[in-house]
Each structure stands twice: as structure tokens, then as C-alpha cells.
Amino acid sequence: MNALERFLPDAEATAALGATLARHRPARAVVHLEGDLGAGKSTLARALLRALGVTGTIRSPTYTLVERYPLEGGDEAAHLDLYRIGDAGELDFLGLDELAGQAGLWLVEWPERGAAALPAPDLAVALRLHGDGRMARLAALSPAGADWLARVEGA
């Protein structure tokens, strides 16, 4: 599938990318957020959720593992942080099957720790430190992800 790279010089650029992703997202999507600690995964997730109309505190799911947010139109977003998961079997108690039927948007940090317990991703966003900013590489992993990425690229 196709990919897009963008340099993000600061937090505002990361927030702008999140807003662009929000504006063009498909009705249902799974996004894998990849990168080392401090690469900007949570910053991007918060910006995307804000752009989708989430108000109030957007908590990092580092300790709760999953945070759920109502979206306009009765939809729901799920933000998962699997950093503290040692084995994908630990996800059984999170009720991911129920969540799959309710959440139209999944934002998953450290997805490699969830393995096959997670739904297949549409888009992978890899973030890494680059000079004084960050480099973001967005890769489409499904037909819906390819359409989404094409809309983001044209924005």
C-alpha cells in the first residue's frame, strides 16, 4: 500500500496533522500509532480526538490501557496504550470484542504488544524524533486506509 511522510517541526504541526486526519477519516478506522517513548503518539491522538469534538480532559491510557470518548453522531473513539502489556492474552479482560462493535475509531499505541487480539489496522502512523522535530510516516494498510491517506495527501 502507499505511504506519506511529513516533517513535524513542533507540537502545533503534530496537532495540525491530527486535525487533518480527523477531517478526512472514514466512518470506521483502526490506527496504529508507532514510535519510541516521547515520539509524539499521545500528542497526535489527543489532537485527533480534539478535532473530532472531544471536550474536557483527554487522559493518556498508560495505566488504564483504554480510554473511551463519545463522538458526535453517537459514534465512539477508543484510545489504547498497550505499553504495559507483556502478553496479548492480558487484553482479554478489556472487553475488546464489545469495543469492536461500538468504537468507530481505534487509536492504538504500542500495537505490536496486542498482536492478533486487535482489529486489523487501516493506517499505521510511525513517529520518530528528527532533529528539533519529528518525522511522521503514514502507511495505508487497507483499502479504507488508502482512501483516507489519499484524502490527507490532497489536503
PEVENWO-V926371 format. One record per pair of residues at least 6 apart in sequence whose C-alpha atoms are under 8 Angstrom apart, sorted by the first residue. I is the first residue (numbers start at 1). J is the second residue. D is the distance in whole Angstrom. If there is no record, write none. Layout:
# PEVENWO-V926371
[[I	J	D] [I	J	D]]
This chain:
# PEVENWO-V926371
[[1	139	7] [1	140	6] [1	141	6] [1	142	8] [1	146	7] [2	139	6] [2	140	6] [2	146	7] [3	137	7] [3	138	5] [3	139	4] [3	140	6] [3	149	8] [4	137	6] [4	138	5] [4	139	6] [4	149	8] [4	153	7] [5	135	7] [5	136	6] [5	137	4] [5	138	6] [6	135	6] [6	136	5] [6	137	7] [7	133	7] [7	134	6] [7	135	5] [7	136	6] [8	14	6] [8	133	6] [8	134	5] [8	135	6] [8	136	7] [9	132	7] [9	133	4] [9	134	6] [10	132	8] [10	133	6] [10	134	8] [11	43	8] [14	40	8] [14	43	7] [14	44	6] [14	47	8] [15	43	7] [15	44	6] [15	47	5] [15	48	7] [16	47	8] [17	44	7] [17	48	8] [18	44	5] [18	45	7] [18	46	8] [18	47	5] [18	48	4] [18	49	8] [18	51	7] [19	47	6] [19	48	5] [19	50	8] [19	51	5] [19	52	8] [20	48	8] [20	152	6] [20	155	7] [21	48	7] [21	148	8] [21	152	6] [22	48	5] [22	49	8] [22	51	6] [22	52	6] [23	51	8] [23	52	8] [24	148	6] [24	151	6] [24	152	6] [25	148	6] [26	144	7] [26	148	7] [27	104	6] [27	105	8] [28	103	8] [28	104	4] [28	105	6] [29	104	6] [29	105	5] [29	106	6] [29	121	7] [29	122	6] [29	123	8] [29	144	8] [29	145	8] [30	105	6] [30	106	5] [30	107	6] [30	108	8] [30	119	7] [30	120	7] [30	121	5] [30	122	5] [30	123	7] [31	105	8] [31	106	6] [31	107	5] [31	108	6] [31	121	6] [31	122	6] [31	123	5] [31	124	6] [31	125	7] [32	107	6] [32	108	5] [32	109	6] [32	110	8] [32	111	6] [32	121	6] [32	123	6] [32	124	5] [32	125	6] [33	41	6] [33	107	7] [33	108	6] [33	109	5] [33	110	7] [33	111	7] [33	124	6] [33	125	5] [33	126	6] [33	127	8] [34	41	7] [34	109	6] [34	110	6] [34	111	7] [34	124	7] [34	125	6] [34	126	4] [34	127	6] [35	41	7] [35	110	8] [35	126	6] [35	127	5] [35	128	6] [36	127	8] [36	128	7] [39	127	6] [39	128	5] [39	129	6] [39	134	7] [40	127	7] [40	128	8] [40	134	8] [41	109	7] [41	127	7] [42	60	7] [42	109	8] [45	79	8] [45	107	7] [46	58	6] [49	77	8] [52	71	7] [52	72	8] [53	71	7] [53	72	7] [54	69	7] [54	70	7] [54	71	7] [59	67	7] [60	67	8] [60	81	8] [61	67	6] [61	79	7] [61	80	6] [61	81	5] [62	81	5] [62	82	7] [62	83	7] [62	84	7] [63	84	8] [65	80	5] [65	81	5] [65	82	6] [65	84	8] [66	78	7] [66	79	6] [66	80	4] [66	81	7] [66	94	8] [67	78	6] [67	79	5] [67	80	7] [68	76	7] [68	77	6] [68	78	5] [68	79	6] [69	76	6] [69	77	5] [69	78	6] [70	76	4] [70	77	6] [71	77	7] [75	102	7] [75	103	7] [75	104	6] [76	102	6] [76	103	5] [76	104	6] [76	105	7] [77	103	5] [77	104	6] [77	105	5] [77	106	6] [77	107	8] [78	99	8] [78	103	6] [78	105	6] [78	106	5] [78	107	6] [79	106	6] [79	107	5] [79	108	6] [79	109	8] [80	106	8] [80	107	6] [80	108	5] [80	109	6] [81	108	6] [81	109	5] [81	110	6] [81	111	8] [82	108	7] [82	109	6] [82	110	5] [82	111	7] [82	113	6] [82	114	7] [83	109	7] [83	110	6] [83	113	7] [85	91	8] [85	113	6] [85	114	8] [86	113	7] [87	113	7] [87	114	7] [88	113	6] [88	114	5] [88	115	6] [88	116	8] [88	117	6] [89	117	8] [91	114	7] [91	117	7] [96	117	8] [96	118	8] [100	119	8] [111	118	8] [121	141	6] [121	142	7] [122	140	6] [122	141	5] [122	142	5] [122	143	8] [122	144	6] [122	145	4] [122	146	8] [123	138	7] [123	139	6] [123	140	5] [123	141	5] [123	142	7] [123	145	5] [123	146	8] [123	149	8] [124	137	8] [124	138	6] [124	139	5] [124	140	7] [124	141	7] [125	136	7] [125	137	6] [125	138	5] [125	139	7] [126	136	6] [126	137	5] [126	138	6] [127	134	7] [127	135	6] [127	136	5] [127	137	7] [128	134	5] [128	135	5] [128	136	7] [129	135	6] [138	149	8] [139	145	8] [139	149	8] [140	146	5] [140	148	8] [140	149	6]]
